[in-house]
C-alpha cells in the first residue's frame, strides 16, 4: 500500500488555539503474533487529548522477534487535529488488506478512509481486529473541506 502523505505545520504558538498537537499515547489494535514473516508488524491507534482526533492509524514493523514495541518515538511525528477542523467520513466497504490465510493468532485488517463526497482521496487508513466489520462502525475523520472566500 502506498499513498501521498499529508504534512502540516501549526503556525499558532498559543497553546489553547493550537490546531495540531502531539499524540499522547498509542493503543495496540492488532499484531502478527504467530506469523511466519521476516518482520514483526503491529497496528496502533493514536490516543489524542480531549477535543482532538487522529486521522489515521499507524503500522509499525521491525525485525523478527523485536517484540512489537509501542512506537513511542512517533508521538512527536504524528499529530492530532482539533475536532472543529475535521468532519465525519467513512471507511471503505471492503478492507484493502487482511491477513486472511496467514498463521497469525488473531485476524487483522486495514480499511481505507474515504471522504463523504467521494472526491478527496485521504490516503489514510484504519486498522482493525477481524476481517469483516470495519473499525468504529465504518466512521472516521477527514479534514474539513474549507471554502475560499473572495474579497
C-alpha angles and dihedrals in degrees: 000000000000136000139153115285119230114229125192139170126205108226095188113096094191110106096213093050097045114134094193126041134172122269111260098209145332127245118205114241102177141346132198093236110163093023122132100220127120093248135053109231131190134176116224133194115215114233113218134196118259111288094027133089138196118239095208147002128252131240115203124188129184137169116298116284094020089129101237097275119203105257096234092156088069092064092090093043099051121061136206116222124225108256095238089063095058137066132200117270133162144245123247117275092241127036118256090216138016134171089231109154093020127120097240117130093233133040116245136183143178123221126197117233114232129190118242093244090050093225101101120068102209096193087216131117143188126224125221144181109246132025107247110051122056118234119267091013089293094302121132140154130255131181112268117258101240120202123227114235118212117218 
